[in-house]
């Protein structure tokens, strides 16, 4: 079993819809959690850090559930520009573990 | 946010030559930097952890003699692909943690696209 797992998608979602991704991690010693987005042929860019208390940034909400060992990302009122691959990143003992990413296509 | 640069942004070389890629943290110091490789339509793969003042730590399956890493200063790490072959063609990306700890937010360089003919 991979340490960080994501549904690769693609998720094809109409513009304006709400979409949610989950990412599960297997090591309970994981310490910090992030969502990055990566556009085609570009480097990943930090979308948001993820905290147990949950955090929101505009249309994006991230949540961490330590008991069930998953993090989630919710995108509301999706825009065409949200089309990208969303990477779940988990840090543990100075190691960085990436999920394989979830591809999102927002349809006009 | 913190800025990480990479140079060159793209390079084409002949098989058998060596290519050096630089990764710089522009407005912060990084005792640790990370190097990744990404093949088309695949996920990022961590290749190695670059440590200032000590040897790099390589992930399983990554040849340390082929991918030479030098963390020359607190703002510069270099990756040299030695005796490059077409199968080394890939997108190479570096990252550095903003707070100096591996568990901090990673900031990525813009990547270097390597094509080996």
Interface residues (C-beta under 8 A of the other chain):
Chain A: X31 X32 X34 X38 X41 X42 X43 X44 X45 X46 X49 X87 X89 X91 X92 X93 X94 X95 X96 X97 X98 X99 X100 X101
Chain B: X1 X32 X34 X42 X43 X44 X45 X46 X49 X91 X93 X95 X101 X102 X103 X104 X105 X106 X107 X108 X109 X110 X111 X113
